[in-house]
Amino acid sequence: MHATVSTMTKDELKQVIETSIEQKLLELLGDPDEGFQLKTSVRERLLRQQKSVAKGEPGKSFDGVVNRLT
């Protein structure tokens, strides 16, 4: 992208800033999970969750999760 800030929309500028911050944080902090293996059970659960979200199925409510954890 070779646009100047003055020609960008609010959303475009926001995206540029978010991307820049994310890249800098990754550069400084790295990936804390790098080198670790994902357990098969966790991977399968994440894939099931991804499919549910793609189908538009609702997740658990925030209040329900809070109640379960407290």
N, CA, C and O atoms as CSV, one atom per row, in Angstrom:
chain,resi,resn,atom,element,x,y,z
A,1,MET,N,N,0.854,-1.169,0.000
A,1,MET,CA,C,0.000,0.000,0.000
A,1,MET,C,C,0.898,1.230,0.000
A,1,MET,O,O,1.773,1.360,0.857
A,2,HIS,N,N,0.697,2.104,-0.923
A,2,HIS,CA,C,1.496,3.320,-1.031
A,2,HIS,C,C,0.627,4.560,-0.873
A,2,HIS,O,O,0.863,5.571,-1.536
A,3,ALA,N,N,-0.362,4.493,-0.012
A,3,ALA,CA,C,-1.239,5.639,0.210
A,3,ALA,C,C,-0.672,6.499,1.333
A,3,ALA,O,O,0.062,6.022,2.199
A,4,THR,N,N,-1.020,7.741,1.295
A,4,THR,CA,C,-0.635,8.605,2.405
A,4,THR,C,C,-1.759,8.596,3.425
A,4,THR,O,O,-2.904,8.280,3.101
A,5,VAL,N,N,-1.428,8.941,4.645
A,5,VAL,CA,C,-2.423,8.941,5.704
A,5,VAL,C,C,-3.597,9.850,5.349
A,5,VAL,O,O,-4.744,9.543,5.673
A,6,SER,N,N,-3.314,10.945,4.697
A,6,SER,CA,C,-4.387,11.892,4.369
A,6,SER,C,C,-5.395,11.330,3.372
A,6,SER,O,O,-6.517,11.830,3.288
A,7,THR,N,N,-5.017,10.299,2.613
A,7,THR,CA,C,-5.944,9.719,1.640
A,7,THR,C,C,-6.612,8.445,2.145
A,7,THR,O,O,-7.459,7.877,1.457
A,8,MET,N,N,-6.238,7.991,3.345
A,8,MET,CA,C,-6.810,6.758,3.893
A,8,MET,C,C,-8.136,7.034,4.581
A,8,MET,O,O,-8.380,8.117,5.113
A,9,THR,N,N,-8.985,6.008,4.549
A,9,THR,CA,C,-10.206,6.075,5.348
A,9,THR,C,C,-9.832,5.752,6.790
A,9,THR,O,O,-8.720,5.302,7.069
A,10,LYS,N,N,-10.766,5.986,7.698
A,10,LYS,CA,C,-10.534,5.654,9.107
A,10,LYS,C,C,-10.224,4.168,9.270
A,10,LYS,O,O,-9.311,3.787,10.003
A,11,ASP,N,N,-10.997,3.340,8.576
A,11,ASP,CA,C,-10.814,1.891,8.687
A,11,ASP,C,C,-9.464,1.451,8.136
A,11,ASP,O,O,-8.816,0.573,8.705
A,12,GLU,N,N,-9.037,2.056,7.031
A,12,GLU,CA,C,-7.731,1.706,6.459
A,12,GLU,C,C,-6.603,2.095,7.414
A,12,GLU,O,O,-5.667,1.321,7.616
A,13,LEU,N,N,-6.688,3.270,7.991
A,13,LEU,CA,C,-5.669,3.715,8.936
A,13,LEU,C,C,-5.654,2.822,10.169
A,13,LEU,O,O,-4.591,2.444,10.662
A,14,LYS,N,N,-6.829,2.493,10.658
A,14,LYS,CA,C,-6.934,1.599,11.817
A,14,LYS,C,C,-6.270,0.263,11.512
A,14,LYS,O,O,-5.532,-0.262,12.345
A,15,GLN,N,N,-6.521,-0.291,10.336
A,15,GLN,CA,C,-5.934,-1.572,9.945
A,15,GLN,C,C,-4.415,-1.480,9.868
A,15,GLN,O,O,-3.720,-2.389,10.322
A,16,VAL,N,N,-3.892,-0.403,9.305
A,16,VAL,CA,C,-2.441,-0.215,9.206
A,16,VAL,C,C,-1.826,-0.154,10.598
A,16,VAL,O,O,-0.791,-0.772,10.851
A,17,ILE,N,N,-2.456,0.586,11.497
A,17,ILE,CA,C,-1.939,0.710,12.865
A,17,ILE,C,C,-1.985,-0.632,13.583
A,17,ILE,O,O,-1.009,-1.025,14.221
A,18,GLU,N,N,-3.110,-1.338,13.486
A,18,GLU,CA,C,-3.237,-2.639,14.141
A,18,GLU,C,C,-2.192,-3.618,13.624
A,18,GLU,O,O,-1.565,-4.330,14.409
A,19,THR,N,N,-2.002,-3.658,12.319
A,19,THR,CA,C,-1.020,-4.561,11.728
A,19,THR,C,C,0.388,-4.213,12.191
A,19,THR,O,O,1.176,-5.103,12.508
A,20,SER,N,N,0.702,-2.939,12.230
A,20,SER,CA,C,2.033,-2.502,12.665
A,20,SER,C,C,2.298,-2.873,14.115
A,20,SER,O,O,3.386,-3.338,14.454
A,21,ILE,N,N,1.305,-2.667,14.968
A,21,ILE,CA,C,1.464,-3.006,16.384
A,21,ILE,C,C,1.634,-4.506,16.557
A,21,ILE,O,O,2.498,-4.955,17.310
A,22,GLU,N,N,0.810,-5.283,15.861
A,22,GLU,CA,C,0.904,-6.737,15.964
A,22,GLU,C,C,2.272,-7.229,15.506
A,22,GLU,O,O,2.870,-8.082,16.163
A,23,GLN,N,N,2.770,-6.711,14.401
A,23,GLN,CA,C,4.086,-7.114,13.896
A,23,GLN,C,C,5.182,-6.760,14.885
A,23,GLN,O,O,6.089,-7.560,15.110
A,24,LYS,N,N,5.115,-5.584,15.476
A,24,LYS,CA,C,6.134,-5.152,16.428
A,24,LYS,C,C,6.096,-6.004,17.688
A,24,LYS,O,O,7.145,-6.383,18.210
A,25,LEU,N,N,4.906,-6.308,18.179
A,25,LEU,CA,C,4.799,-7.156,19.367
A,25,LEU,C,C,5.361,-8.548,19.107
A,25,LEU,O,O,6.065,-9.104,19.950
A,26,LEU,N,N,5.051,-9.110,17.946
A,26,LEU,CA,C,5.606,-10.418,17.606
A,26,LEU,C,C,7.121,-10.362,17.494
A,26,LEU,O,O,7.815,-11.291,17.906
A,27,GLU,N,N,7.628,-9.280,16.940
A,27,GLU,CA,C,9.075,-9.100,16.811
A,27,GLU,C,C,9.734,-9.024,18.189
A,27,GLU,O,O,10.780,-9.634,18.414
A,28,LEU,N,N,9.125,-8.281,19.105
A,28,LEU,CA,C,9.708,-8.088,20.431
A,28,LEU,C,C,9.508,-9.288,21.350
A,28,LEU,O,O,10.424,-9.690,22.068
A,29,LEU,N,N,8.312,-9.852,21.323
A,29,LEU,CA,C,7.974,-10.915,22.262
A,29,LEU,C,C,8.106,-12.310,21.676
A,29,LEU,O,O,8.281,-13.282,22.410
A,30,GLY,N,N,8.025,-12.409,20.367
A,30,GLY,CA,C,8.067,-13.718,19.729
A,30,GLY,C,C,6.789,-14.494,19.992
A,30,GLY,O,O,5.832,-13.974,20.567
A,31,ASP,N,N,6.791,-15.717,19.571
A,31,ASP,CA,C,5.653,-16.604,19.777
A,31,ASP,C,C,5.943,-17.449,21.012
A,31,ASP,O,O,6.830,-18.302,20.969
A,32,PRO,N,N,5.218,-17.235,22.118
A,32,PRO,CA,C,5.509,-17.986,23.341
A,32,PRO,C,C,5.265,-19.487,23.201
A,32,PRO,O,O,5.769,-20.273,24.003
A,33,ASP,N,N,4.505,-19.885,22.197
A,33,ASP,CA,C,4.214,-21.306,21.997
A,33,ASP,C,C,5.130,-21.960,20.971
A,33,ASP,O,O,4.988,-23.147,20.676
A,34,GLU,N,N,6.062,-21.197,20.431
A,34,GLU,CA,C,6.950,-21.741,19.404
A,34,GLU,C,C,7.731,-22.925,19.964
A,34,GLU,O,O,8.310,-22.850,21.048
A,35,GLY,N,N,7.736,-24.009,19.209
A,35,GLY,CA,C,8.469,-25.202,19.608
A,35,GLY,C,C,7.641,-26.200,20.399
A,35,GLY,O,O,8.066,-27.342,20.580
A,36,PHE,N,N,6.467,-25.797,20.877
A,36,PHE,CA,C,5.612,-26.706,21.629
A,36,PHE,C,C,4.693,-27.461,20.674
A,36,PHE,O,O,4.288,-26.936,19.637
A,37,GLN,N,N,4.376,-28.683,21.033
A,37,GLN,CA,C,3.452,-29.493,20.255
A,37,GLN,C,C,2.045,-29.334,20.822
A,37,GLN,O,O,1.859,-29.298,22.038
A,38,LEU,N,N,1.070,-29.240,19.947
A,38,LEU,CA,C,-0.324,-29.158,20.355
A,38,LEU,C,C,-0.831,-30.575,20.594
A,38,LEU,O,O,-0.685,-31.445,19.735
A,39,LYS,N,N,-1.429,-30.804,21.764
A,39,LYS,CA,C,-1.974,-32.126,22.055
A,39,LYS,C,C,-3.073,-32.441,21.047
A,39,LYS,O,O,-3.806,-31.553,20.612
A,40,THR,N,N,-3.175,-33.697,20.688
A,40,THR,CA,C,-4.181,-34.134,19.720
A,40,THR,C,C,-5.583,-33.762,20.186
A,40,THR,O,O,-6.400,-33.305,19.387
A,41,SER,N,N,-5.867,-33.954,21.470
A,41,SER,CA,C,-7.209,-33.655,21.990
A,41,SER,C,C,-7.531,-32.165,21.883
A,41,SER,O,O,-8.669,-31.797,21.593
A,42,VAL,N,N,-6.544,-31.312,22.112
A,42,VAL,CA,C,-6.759,-29.866,22.007
A,42,VAL,C,C,-6.987,-29.484,20.552
A,42,VAL,O,O,-7.872,-28.685,20.245
A,43,ARG,N,N,-6.190,-30.055,19.661
A,43,ARG,CA,C,-6.342,-29.767,18.227
A,43,ARG,C,C,-7.729,-30.172,17.740
A,43,ARG,O,O,-8.380,-29.426,17.009
A,44,GLU,N,N,-8.178,-31.358,18.147
A,44,GLU,CA,C,-9.497,-31.838,17.731
A,44,GLU,C,C,-10.608,-30.933,18.264
A,44,GLU,O,O,-11.575,-30.647,17.558
A,45,ARG,N,N,-10.466,-30.485,19.516
A,45,ARG,CA,C,-11.472,-29.597,20.108
A,45,ARG,C,C,-11.518,-28.265,19.365
A,45,ARG,O,O,-12.597,-27.731,19.107
A,46,LEU,N,N,-10.348,-27.733,19.023
A,46,LEU,CA,C,-10.300,-26.469,18.284
A,46,LEU,C,C,-10.918,-26.608,16.895
A,46,LEU,O,O,-11.604,-25.699,16.427
A,47,LEU,N,N,-10.679,-27.733,16.242
A,47,LEU,CA,C,-11.269,-27.961,14.920
A,47,LEU,C,C,-12.792,-28.078,15.008
A,47,LEU,O,O,-13.508,-27.561,14.150
A,48,ARG,N,N,-13.286,-28.765,16.057
A,48,ARG,CA,C,-14.743,-28.864,16.257
A,48,ARG,C,C,-15.343,-27.483,16.494
A,48,ARG,O,O,-16.397,-27.145,15.955
A,49,GLN,N,N,-14.654,-26.696,17.308
A,49,GLN,CA,C,-15.131,-25.345,17.598
A,49,GLN,C,C,-15.149,-24.492,16.332
A,49,GLN,O,O,-16.094,-23.737,16.104
A,50,GLN,N,N,-14.112,-24.613,15.515
A,50,GLN,CA,C,-14.037,-23.852,14.265
A,50,GLN,C,C,-15.207,-24.213,13.353
A,50,GLN,O,O,-15.808,-23.331,12.740
A,51,LYS,N,N,-15.533,-25.506,13.260
A,51,LYS,CA,C,-16.655,-25.944,12.428
A,51,LYS,C,C,-17.978,-25.408,12.967
A,51,LYS,O,O,-18.843,-24.991,12.197
A,52,SER,N,N,-18.134,-25.419,14.293
A,52,SER,CA,C,-19.364,-24.909,14.901
A,52,SER,C,C,-19.550,-23.430,14.605
A,52,SER,O,O,-20.650,-22.990,14.269
A,53,VAL,N,N,-18.484,-22.672,14.729
A,53,VAL,CA,C,-18.549,-21.236,14.453
A,53,VAL,C,C,-18.882,-21.003,12.983
A,53,VAL,O,O,-19.684,-20.128,12.659
A,54,ALA,N,N,-18.269,-21.782,12.094
A,54,ALA,CA,C,-18.520,-21.631,10.660
A,54,ALA,C,C,-19.983,-21.923,10.320
A,54,ALA,O,O,-20.536,-21.333,9.392
A,55,LYS,N,N,-20.611,-22.837,11.074
A,55,LYS,CA,C,-22.018,-23.171,10.850
A,55,LYS,C,C,-22.951,-22.136,11.477
A,55,LYS,O,O,-24.159,-22.154,11.239
A,56,GLY,N,N,-22.386,-21.238,12.276
A,56,GLY,CA,C,-23.207,-20.226,12.930
A,56,GLY,C,C,-23.813,-20.682,14.236
A,56,GLY,O,O,-24.709,-20.028,14.769
A,57,GLU,N,N,-23.334,-21.801,14.759
A,57,GLU,CA,C,-23.853,-22.299,16.030
A,57,GLU,C,C,-23.378,-21.395,17.165
A,57,GLU,O,O,-22.224,-20.965,17.181
A,58,PRO,N,N,-24.268,-21.109,18.109
A,58,PRO,CA,C,-23.869,-20.226,19.210
A,58,PRO,C,C,-22.903,-20.934,20.159
A,58,PRO,O,O,-22.980,-22.145,20.362
A,59,GLY,N,N,-22.009,-20.162,20.723
A,59,GLY,CA,C,-21.085,-20.695,21.720
A,59,GLY,C,C,-21.707,-20.600,23.100
A,59,GLY,O,O,-22.899,-20.327,23.239
A,60,LYS,N,N,-20.901,-20.825,24.105
A,60,LYS,CA,C,-21.377,-20.723,25.477
A,60,LYS,C,C,-21.491,-19.248,25.855
A,60,LYS,O,O,-20.721,-18.413,25.382
A,61,SER,N,N,-22.452,-18.944,26.704
A,61,SER,CA,C,-22.625,-17.560,27.136
A,61,SER,C,C,-21.509,-17.172,28.099
A,61,SER,O,O,-20.967,-18.020,28.808
A,62,PHE,N,N,-21.174,-15.899,28.119
A,62,PHE,CA,C,-20.136,-15.396,29.016
A,62,PHE,C,C,-20.507,-15.684,30.468
A,62,PHE,O,O,-19.674,-16.145,31.248
A,63,ASP,N,N,-21.765,-15.410,30.825
A,63,ASP,CA,C,-22.207,-15.638,32.200
A,63,ASP,C,C,-22.114,-17.111,32.578
A,63,ASP,O,O,-21.746,-17.446,33.704
A,64,GLY,N,N,-22.445,-17.981,31.645
A,64,GLY,CA,C,-22.350,-19.413,31.910
A,64,GLY,C,C,-20.924,-19.854,32.180
A,64,GLY,O,O,-20.679,-20.668,33.070
A,65,VAL,N,N,-19.991,-19.326,31.421
A,65,VAL,CA,C,-18.578,-19.665,31.621
A,65,VAL,C,C,-18.100,-19.129,32.964
A,65,VAL,O,O,-17.403,-19.828,33.699
A,66,VAL,N,N,-18.468,-17.891,33.289
A,66,VAL,CA,C,-18.069,-17.300,34.573
A,66,VAL,C,C,-18.616,-18.129,35.721
A,66,VAL,O,O,-17.894,-18.416,36.676
A,67,ASN,N,N,-19.874,-18.515,35.642
A,67,ASN,CA,C,-20.477,-19.325,36.705
A,67,ASN,C,C,-19.779,-20.663,36.855
A,67,ASN,O,O,-19.606,-21.158,37.969
A,68,ARG,N,N,-19.380,-21.246,35.741
A,68,ARG,CA,C,-18.700,-22.540,35.793
A,68,ARG,C,C,-17.321,-22.416,36.439
A,68,ARG,O,O,-16.874,-23.331,37.131
A,69,LEU,N,N,-16.653,-21.294,36.217
A,69,LEU,CA,C,-15.298,-21.118,36.718
A,69,LEU,C,C,-15.243,-20.589,38.149
A,69,LEU,O,O,-14.196,-20.655,38.795
A,70,THR,N,N,-16.356,-20.070,38.645
A,70,THR,CA,C,-16.329,-19.519,40.006
A,70,THR,C,C,-17.038,-20.403,40.988
A,70,THR,O,O,-17.104,-20.080,42.174
